[in-house]
Amino acid sequence: PAYNNLGLMLLEERKLDESERALLKAIALAPDYPDARDSLGLVAQRRGLFEEAARHHRAAIERDGAFVEAHHNLGTALCALGLLDEGIESFSRALALAPGSFGILISLANALGDKGAHKEALPHYEEALRIDPNRAPAWVSYGIALHETGEIDKAITQYDRALELREDFAEAQRNR
């Protein structure tokens, strides 16, 4: 765990080579430690190596099938690869393990929106915004989904909510 934590700290500082070394040390000491494998996937994601990232996240899930963050991170990597159906499946697994997670709900809704399934995304945005109504970008994403389903007046209301939270939010202003 100490090497994993060090690796994550170095990742936050954008010291990717050092982070990777610390995480590889954690894996060398404990090959079945899923956290280090998932963290190594985050390093790969930061480098834009999404296939490699997906392999690391899958390795973490193989060692701990209930590892919520690994499922979420795998979904992110898969969506970055354009594998939206698989990404949505990973986000759905993560959500089943952690119902009510704002981040997972937004990731799932965004992936559905990227797939063009805006109507299916709406309830996930709504649930996320019930959990945390103070996230301006989420209101904008919700507004976009509403706009895409033809609910223009409701979309404008969501952009206005985003602007109440961040009056200089260019994306909300542009979409409005």
Solvent accessible surface area in square Angstrom, and as a share of the most:
residue,aa,sasa,rsa
1,P,108,0.68
2,A,79,0.61
3,Y,82,0.31
4,N,7,0.04
5,N,92,0.47
6,L,72,0.36
7,G,0,0.00
8,L,57,0.28
9,M,103,0.46
10,L,19,0.09
11,L,8,0.04
12,E,131,0.59
13,E,87,0.39
14,R,171,0.62
15,K,92,0.39
16,L,38,0.19
17,D,86,0.45
18,E,75,0.34
19,S,0,0.00
20,E,45,0.20
21,R,148,0.54
22,A,7,0.06
23,L,0,0.00
24,L,88,0.44
25,K,89,0.38
26,A,5,0.04
27,I,22,0.11
28,A,77,0.60
29,L,115,0.57
30,A,43,0.34
31,P,77,0.48
32,D,103,0.54
33,Y,47,0.18
34,P,22,0.14
35,D,50,0.26
36,A,0,0.00
37,R,40,0.15
38,D,7,0.04
39,S,5,0.03
40,L,9,0.05
41,G,0,0.00
42,L,49,0.25
43,V,1,0.01
44,A,2,0.01
45,Q,27,0.12
46,R,99,0.36
47,R,81,0.29
48,G,41,0.39
49,L,82,0.41
50,F,58,0.24
51,E,112,0.50
52,E,48,0.21
53,A,0,0.00
54,A,2,0.02
55,R,147,0.53
56,H,37,0.16
57,H,0,0.00
58,R,97,0.35
59,A,18,0.14
60,A,0,0.00
61,I,30,0.15
62,E,139,0.62
63,R,88,0.32
64,D,57,0.29
65,G,50,0.48
66,A,62,0.48
67,F,25,0.10
68,V,33,0.19
69,E,100,0.45
70,A,0,0.00
71,H,6,0.03
72,H,41,0.18
73,N,24,0.12
74,L,8,0.04
75,G,0,0.00
76,T,57,0.33
77,A,0,0.00
78,L,3,0.02
79,C,29,0.17
80,A,54,0.42
81,L,62,0.31
82,G,54,0.52
83,L,76,0.38
84,L,42,0.21
85,D,88,0.45
86,E,74,0.33
87,G,0,0.00
88,I,24,0.12
89,E,90,0.40
90,S,2,0.01
91,F,6,0.03
92,S,51,0.33
93,R,99,0.36
94,A,0,0.00
95,L,30,0.15
96,A,80,0.62
97,L,76,0.38
98,A,26,0.20
99,P,108,0.68
100,G,32,0.31
101,S,33,0.21
102,F,29,0.12
103,G,33,0.32
104,I,6,0.03
105,L,0,0.00
106,I,25,0.13
107,S,23,0.15
108,L,6,0.03
109,A,0,0.00
110,N,57,0.29
111,A,3,0.02
112,L,20,0.10
113,G,16,0.15
114,D,104,0.54
115,K,106,0.45
116,G,50,0.48
117,A,20,0.16
118,H,35,0.16
119,K,153,0.65
120,E,97,0.44
121,A,0,0.00
122,L,18,0.09
123,P,71,0.45
124,H,43,0.19
125,Y,8,0.03
126,E,62,0.28
127,E,61,0.27
128,A,0,0.00
129,L,7,0.03
130,R,173,0.63
131,I,80,0.41
132,D,31,0.16
133,P,66,0.42
134,N,105,0.54
135,R,112,0.41
136,A,3,0.02
137,P,67,0.42
138,A,5,0.04
139,W,23,0.08
140,V,2,0.01
141,S,27,0.17
142,Y,24,0.09
143,G,0,0.00
144,I,61,0.31
145,A,2,0.02
146,L,4,0.02
147,H,89,0.40
148,E,103,0.46
149,T,50,0.29
150,G,55,0.53
151,E,60,0.27
152,I,80,0.40
153,D,115,0.59
154,K,115,0.49
155,A,1,0.01
156,I,53,0.27
157,T,61,0.35
158,Q,11,0.05
159,Y,3,0.01
160,D,46,0.24
161,R,100,0.37
162,A,0,0.00
163,L,32,0.16
164,E,141,0.63
165,L,72,0.36
166,R,110,0.40
167,E,143,0.64
168,D,113,0.59
169,F,18,0.08
170,A,61,0.47
171,E,63,0.28
172,A,0,0.00
173,Q,93,0.41
174,R,174,0.63
175,N,47,0.24
176,R,135,0.49
